[in-house]
Amino acid sequence: MLPIVTFIGWHDCGKTTLASQVVKHLKQLGYRVAVIKSTKETGIGFDTPGSDTDTHRRAGADSVLLVAPDQIVMMTANNGSSLTTLAYRYFPDVDIVIGEGFKEARQVAKIEVFRNSKELLRDRVSGVIAVASDEKISGDYIFRLNEAAEIASFIEKRFLQDGGNGTDHTTLLVNGSRVPMKDFVQDALAGSITGFVDSLKINRGEVKEIEIRITLPRNK
């Protein structure tokens, strides 16, 4: 299963600073890292008025993908997909996804960033596995705000070591949501699809990954 760890906390608690430092350390350790950030702001501009992408967006395009020599940028409407769905849909080729926000995300590991005396979110939401704070608080896995390297090591040991043991090799999404499958079910599904691909006389030596999307006909 693709590891997802999100940093949560009250506004201006330092989530972005700490999360970005943790990402830096994970990259130095050799991992491929994607970041998904949540915000309550609306109307954030990613393209310049009058630009080609702005023209397409104003024309009513549901999504706009800009492909440049150095980057690819996608703009699309928010359809309410969960953090897990976004991670599996857009970043299937990374080792870990780091989130910022998403405190209500279900079945996602969370690290709370805590700077002042407000109520701890770990008492209100599920999945908090660690807290980063300079205040004196009790509990397991308490880090200081300047211990990004230690937090990265904690994440590595908990989610990334041993060559990714426990990582799904076959992922099934239904209506955008991941369906958990035991290893033998993953093997059976992968075997069936791989066998079909082999029948198409595709050079198996060149095949490293297979993606398939099925859209069922609408009921009339």
N, C-alpha and C positions, 0 to 999 in steps of 0.2 A: 504494500500500500504506500502511495506517495506520502511522505511525511509533511505535515503542515503544522507550523507553530506560529501563532499570532500574538503580537504584543498589544496588550490592552491597558487602559488607564484613563483617568480623567483628563480633560482638556489642559494642554500646556504642561503635562507631567514629564515630558522628555521622551515620549515613545519613539518619535522619528529619529532622534539623535542616537538613542541606544540601539534601536533596531538596525540602523544603517551601519553602526560600528560592528554589530554582531555579523551582519552580512559580509562586511569586509574581512573579518576573521575567518568565516566559513569559506570564503573564496581563497584566502591564503592557505587554507587546509586542503584545497584542491577540489572543492565541491561546486557543482553547478546549482546556482541559487536564483529563484525567481521571487519577486516581491509583488504582493497585492495589497493596496492601501484603500481603506474605506474613509469616506468623508461625508459630512452632513451638508456641505456646501453644494449649491446648484448653479448652473449657468457658467461653470468654469470653462474658459476658452482655451482650446488646444490648437486652434488654427486662426490665421489672420483673416479678418473680414476682407472679402474680395479675392482670396486665394482660390485655387482650383478645388481644394478639399472643402472649403467653405461653400463654394458654388454647388457642389454635389450634395452637401448636407442640406442646404437650403432648398434644393430641388426635391427633397423628400426621401433621399436614400436612407434605408434602415441602418446601414453600416458603411463606413468609408475606410479603406485600407490604403495607406500611403507607403509606397515602396521606394526607398532611396538607396543610393550606394552604401550608406553607412548604417541605415536603420530601417525598421518597419514600424509604422504607427497605425493603430486601429482605433476608430471611434465608432461606438455602437450604443444603442439605447440600453438602459438597465432594465432587464426583464425580471429582476428579483432573484436571480440565481444565487445559490448559497456559495460560501467560500470554497467548500469542497468541490462543487460543480465547476466553478471558475478555474480552480487549480488543475483538475483533470482535463478540462476541455482545452485550455490554452497553454498549459505547461507540462505536457506529459513526458518531456525529455530532460527534465532537471532532476537533481537529487533531492531537493527540498524546496518547499514554498514557505517564505516568511510573510506573514500578514501583519497589517497594522490596523487596529480596530477590530470589528467583528466580535465584540464581546459576547453577543448572543449566539454565536455559531455553535451548532451542536456537534458533539463528538470531535472536537478540535482542541488540541493542546494549547494552553494560553499561558503567557508570562505577563504578570501584572507589573506595570511600572508605577511606582507610588512615591510622591514627593512631599505631600503635606498631610494634614490630619483629617482629611475627608474619609468617609467610610470606604473600607477596602472592598473592591469589587469581588474579591475571592469569596466574600461572604454572601454574594448575591448571584453569581453566575457559576456555571459548572466548568470543569476542565482546567482550572488554574493549577499548573504543575510547579510554578516557582514565582517568586516575587523579587523585584529589584527596587531597592529603596535605601536611602541613607538614614532613615529613621529607625529607631529601635523597635522591632517587631519580632514576634516569635513565630516559629514554624519551620518546616523542612524546606531546604533549598531556598535560602534567603541570600541574595547577592546585593552588593553595593552598586550604585549607579555607574561607577567607573570600572566595573568588572565585566566589560563586554567580552574579553577573551575567555574569561571563566564561564560565562554563559554560553558562548559558542562551543566550548569544550563539553559542557553539560548537554547541550543539544546533540553534539556529535556522538557522545557515549550512549545517549538514550535512543537516538533515532537513526544513526548513520553508520555505526561501526559494524564490523564483521561482514563487509562487502554487501551491505544492504539486505541481510537476512530478514525474511518476512515480507519482502517487497513483492507485490503482485507482478507476474509476468504477463498476465492477461487481464484487461480491464473492460468491464461491460457497463455502459451508461445507458439507462432507459429514461427518456424524457429529461436528459441532462443530469440525472442523479446516478451516482455509482452504486452498482449492485454488488454487495460482498459475495465472494465465491471461495469455496474451499479449494485447496491445491488441485485435487483430482478433477474438480469441475473446470478449473482453469485449463488443465492439461487436455481435457476432453474437447473443450471449445476451441482451443488453439490447434489441436490436432485436426479437427474437422475443417477449419478454415484453411490451414496450411495444406491439407490434402487437396482441397479444391483449387488452391492457387497452383499447386504442382501440376494439376491436370490441364492447366492453361499453358503449359510448356514454357513457363517463365524460368529463367536461369536461377535456380535455388541459391547458387553461390553469391548472387548479387542482392538477395532479399535479406534485409536485416530487421525490418519491422513491417507489419501489415495493419492497415487501418481500414475499417469497414463501417459504413453508415447506412442504415436501412430506414426509409420513411414509409410507413404503412399507409395504404389508401384510406382516405377519410370515409367514415360510414355515411351513406346517403340516407 
